[in-house]
Amino acid sequence: MKKSFFTLLLAALASTQLQAQVIEFREAKFRAGDNMEWKASNADDSQWRNIDVTRNWDNQGVPGNTTYAWYRVHFKLPKSMLEQSDIRENVLFDLAKIDDTDEAYLNGHLIGKTGKMPSDGEYRSAWSQPRKYYVKANSSWLNWDGDNVLSIRVYNGGEPGGIFGDKLKISVPSRIDGLMMRHTEAQQGMYRMEMSSDFTSAISGKLVAEVIDFDTDEVISKTEKKVSVKKGKPVNLNLPYDETRCVRIRTTFTDAASKKSISGSYSPKYILTPKAPEAPRFNTTGVFGARPKSPIIYRIPVSGVRPMKFTIKNLPNGLKLDEEKGVLSGSLSRGGDYHLNIVAENAKGKAEMDFTLRIGDNKMAQTPPMGWNSWNCWGLSITQDRVISSAQALIDKGLADYGYSYINIDDGWEAPERNADGTIAVNEKFPSMKNLGDWLHGEGLKFGIYSSPGDLTCGGYLGSIDHEKQDAESYNSWGIDYLKYDWCGYGKKHNTERDNQTVASFVRPYLLMEKYLREQPRDIFYSLCQYGMADVWKWGHAVDANSWRTTGDIADTWESMYDIGFKRNESTYPYAQPGHWNDPDMLIVGKVGWSDNLRDSRLTPDEQYTHISLWSIMASNMLIGCDIAQMDDFTVALLCNHEVNAINQDILGKQGKRAVEDGDIQIWTRELSDGTRAIGIFNVGTEDATVNLAKYSNVLNINNLKTVRDLWRQKDLSTTNLSYKIAKHGVRLLKVK
Ligand code: GAL
């Protein structure tokens, strides 16, 4: 039907009204450098270039090493904007997001600041925080109906840099615009919403909360409440929900006066992994590799109630079994495959497994390492007590029963000076590495540590430069099983090298440590950390690395995980194989914080399912980055799904890759050792979607499916109806034959 002239006119009117309410900029004047005079409204920016503010300045002709830079926009502020607001309290400057920190000036006056820049004496990035700065509507800083200049000083601490995420927007908010809904889980199974207002004038109305089943859209429950909110007087709403069901909680507030409403939607944590049976169950793909004569420490991953008794009839000479803990120790001097028949028995039943010990020179890390690393939780504030507490919780909460075994100390353990003989010394937070190692080994866990080929680590602690041999020997004497070797301070030396454009110059420090590490009489997993420089995945195996980081550091945001998982690490798939793995960085689930202050991961539950599914398909290192002592049931269930973990640990060792990219839908596949395939259907878009796999049956070669298994739910599904509803940023992980 043709639109009538009248409806077109109305639409035009409506849109001019909207435009009058919000002043928007997609472009700003831009200049790299720093000069505080640029905050003044009369600073001369006529020669400045224009820049798109909706995306970072990278790839917009701004030199890569830019730190400080300024953005400026000129605008008229029509007084008519005020009249459209029912409170006329503030003018809002919404500056989207900024990499990494900023100060915003209106006509020369500071109106807001986020993060810390070096000129503050300290740098703290705040790149993921939205910037919303308010100025009182009656402030003398505002020039109503006249010319105004907004100047933004930006400091970039590392690529990407600059303003990004959306247009710059200036508006006069109405009362309802000051409302914010903050959704949390007060505790497991209890949803809490706090509604607060930025504005001092109160707003009253009706708040409705509905719990909706994700798959069927059925409204499970509905709660209504009359509320009144103003600045400093928030209201709370608490709702219990069933955490074994995937639900959405939709909240809507309607302002009684204006009839305008706002709404929010929240996905609480939901557990898909079925509870493990009480009888013993082996949660391992059944292969463990070691070099001849190297000490073997292996805790057999079996779930089920304790006490449990382990027996191995054909235990080879040289090996010992702790029958209660299920810990294998000792060493084997002859190479080859040893086939063990392991039996685990408890009051509820008995399970049996054929297990292969693969002994040979290059047999370490047959599958990607699973365990814990201190960095994403404690950062530099790691202590021995915190290591022990996570290790103990790894056992107590059953994660060790699923194969998590490495306990790795990241940066922050070294003393400021070496010992007189040049050996590395520990700081006061680590009384004895040897004792810590012995205790871990006694529990069947493995012990990891961190250093740098440079003079200093990234955290400013001592690195191994010129002491590589001594350090490797110290590690051996402490019983270290894993070394993360982080480029960092080595950059300074590298910069001065004449051949620093060559791959050889990137290989050199890692080759050096390889030599000393491999001279030690124990297997030490060699983990390279140099953020993917010089395509490390192409030569990592040549320095006998067991894994190499392919990217910069991960953060607990969708953007970071998406960039690393779906973009950067994808192309590395041909280079993964048993013994040598691509490492897209540690897991960002549970309570993280990189400091003393821990908080829940900012990934939504669906994003966390995506994270673990993708890391499993990509045969990535599975190093937990949170405080295990504080881990909730959701996170335990997320990390301890033996069918999902079996994808990560598949002994064929083939890294999966993307097979389909259709708008927001990505389908990844991984070939498995039993001839089946894992298929991950990911929805990377911002709306829920329904995907019918049949559409891609030729590309995926799934025309004649015998079985379709949902791995998270551990359930067989129809082989003919291949249609799935997938949440925004969510996943369906299948295994098909
Ligand atoms: C970074 C590394 C992080 C962490 C940190 C310690 O370079 O990528 O994973 O180890 O150093 O300072």
Residues whose N, C-alpha, C, O or C-beta is under 5 A from the ligand:
A	BS01	GAL	W375 D410 D411 C458 G459 D486 D553
